[in-house]
Amino acid sequence: MKTKDTYGSRGTESVALREELERLAAAIERAAKSEGAEAMKAAGDAAREILARATTMVDALAGKTDAAKAMAEGRVQLEAAIRDKPLAAVSIAALAGFVLAALVRR
């Protein structure tokens, strides 16, 4: 199984999805060559199994994409809030530092 991770975890999943689709194509090709009803049934079963796994991977990839978008939007909002109220942002950071230091000392 190829695990080249060019684009982070999404890159790995797209390689895995491509491999699943290649397996599906190979199963269909084997079935077409053998012409037997039993072989066609086996190829159909393999195709359904591969399709189910590919669908699961696509759904997981879509969920990760949505999470990445949400994180990016949250970061943009945080940066805007810091630009709008820099004194409040520095004060909150300092207070958090003091609280953390107090907790670590105990």
Secondary structure, DSSP 8 states (H G I E B T S, - for coil): -----TTTHHHHHHHHHHHHHHHHHHHHHHHHHH--HHHHHHHHHHHHHHHHHHHHHHHHHHHHHHHHHHHHHHHHHHHHHHHH-HHHHHHHHHHHHHHHHHHHH-
